[in-house]
Amino acid sequence: MQIGEKIRRLRIEKQLTQEELANRCELSKGFISQLENDLTSPSIATLMDILEILGTNLTEFFSEDNQERIAFTKDDMFETENNELKYSLMWLVPNAQKNEMEPIMINLEPDGRYTEEEPHEGEEFGYVLSGVIFLHIGEKKYKVRKGESFYFKPRENHYISNAGKTPAKVIWISTPPSF
């Protein structure tokens, strides 16, 4: 089995660039490129990290029977933080980028905001678990409180922000995946 070829295939299925995969694994883009071209071999620990980001594990990766995962635990989820914009983002389904929708959970600190996204195809849905957020779509701003939701077609630049004094937590789903 060519490990590099299989990693490349999984990365492309998740619609990740080599640089995005490298960043999520805290590796260099060059290492991912060498790995995919079978010019280097990863340690078991590094391979496990890469496979986790790609939504699989060693057993599934080396198994010829590819069964789709249905249920995920907290250990399967991946979290990143952006201290400058005051948010953390958790990918709830590690292999969601290969699916038609991608659910994430965003925690926004007071005065925090998520990165502004440009218009794209598809639809977006969010549900506020706690706090109050503002949904910014183009020049318009919508206040969404705990227990409320939002749904829109992303035809303009858009992002969410927390202008409150307490943290806010939002489940956000994008189709197709865009996070």
N, C-alpha and C positions, 0 to 999 in steps of 0.2 A: 504494500500500500504506500502510495505517495502522500505523506502527511501534508506537505505544502500545498499540493493540489486540492486536497479535501478542505484545508483551512481557507484557501482562496474561495472555493465554492460556497462555504458557509458564510464567509464575509460578504460576498456578493449577494447571496440570498437575503442577508440582513440589510442590504443597501448601505454598507459602511465603506468608506474609503480606507486605504491602508493607514492613513494618518489618524482617522477617527478611531480605528481599532487600536492603534499604537497608543493614543492618548488615554483611552479607557483602560488599557492594560499597563500603563506607565512604562511603555517601551518606546524605542525609536521607530520611525517609519522605515528606516533602512533595515532594521532587524526583521520587521514584518515582511518586507520585500524579499530579503534573503531567505527567510523561512518558507515563503510561498514558492520560491524558485528552487527549493531543496538545496540551497547553498550552505545552510547551517541547520543545526538541530537544537530545539529548545530543551531546557531541563524539564523534568516532570512537573515541577512547581509552576514554571512559566507556561507550559502547555495547559495545565489545569486552569490557570488564570485566563488564558486566551479562550479556552473552550467555555468557561463560565460566561464570558461576555458574549460569546456566540450562541448561548442558550443550550449548551449541551455539556456533557462530562466525558471522562475517559472511557467509561463503559459503553456509552452510546456512540462515541466517536469511533471506537474500534470495532463496534458491533456491525454486522452486515444487515441486521434487521433494524431499520429506522422507524421506530414508533414515535408518533407525535406526542409531546408532553401536553398534558391537560391541566394539571394542578401544580402550583408553585408555592414554595415556602418563602419566608423572609430571607433565608440564606440564598435563595435563587435571585433575589432582587439586587440591583446595582444602584448605588447612590453617588451623586456628585454634588459639590457645593460651589457656589460662586459668592465669595465674601464681598466683592466689590458691589454686586447688585443685591446682596443680602437674600439669597435663596438657596435652597437645596432641592434637588430633583431626584426622585426615585423611579427607575424603570420597574414597573410592577410585573411585567412579563418579559424575561430576558431575551426571548427570541421574537418579540413582537414586530421588529422592523421587517421581518419576512412575511408578516401577515397583512391583512387589509386595514387593520386599525392598530393604534399604539396607545395603550393607557399608561399614564404617568401620574405620580403624586408630587405636587409642588408645595413646599413649605416656604412661605414668604415672611420674613421678619418685618417689623414695623419699618416703613419707608423703603421696603424692598420691592423689586420688580423683576419680572422675567424678561429675557432677551426679546427684543422686538423682532417679529418674524415678517417676512415679505409675503405678498399674496401667493397662493398656491392652489392647486386643484384640491377638491375634497370638501370635507366638513369637519367641524370641531365642536366638541361638547365638553362642558365642565360642570362639576358639582362642588359647591363650597362646603367642606366638612366642618370648618371652624373659621371664625373671624369674618371680616368684610373685605372684599376686593373691588377694584375697579377694572372693568374690561374695556380696553382701549381698542377701537376699530376705526382706523383712519382718524378723522377729527372728532369722532363721537366717543363718549365715555359713559359706561353703564355701571351702576352700583349693584353688586351681587352679594347678598348676605348668607350667613350660615343657613343651610337647608334649602338654598335656592340654586338654580342651575342656569347655564347659558348654552346656546346652540347657534352656530352661524356658519356661513360659507366664507372662507378666508379670502375675500376678493380685494382686501386692502391690508396695509401693514397693521399688525395687531400684537398686543401683549397684555399681561395683567400686572396690576400693582397693588400694594397694600399701603393705603394712606392712614390706616388705623394705628392704635397704640398697642395692639396685641398681635401676636403671630396669626397668620391665616394659613389654612391647609386646603388644597384644591385637588380633586381628581380631575384630570384633563385627558380627553381621548381625541386623537387626531386620526382621520382617515383621508388619504393614505398616510402612513407614518411620516412625521416631519420633525420629531424632536431629536 
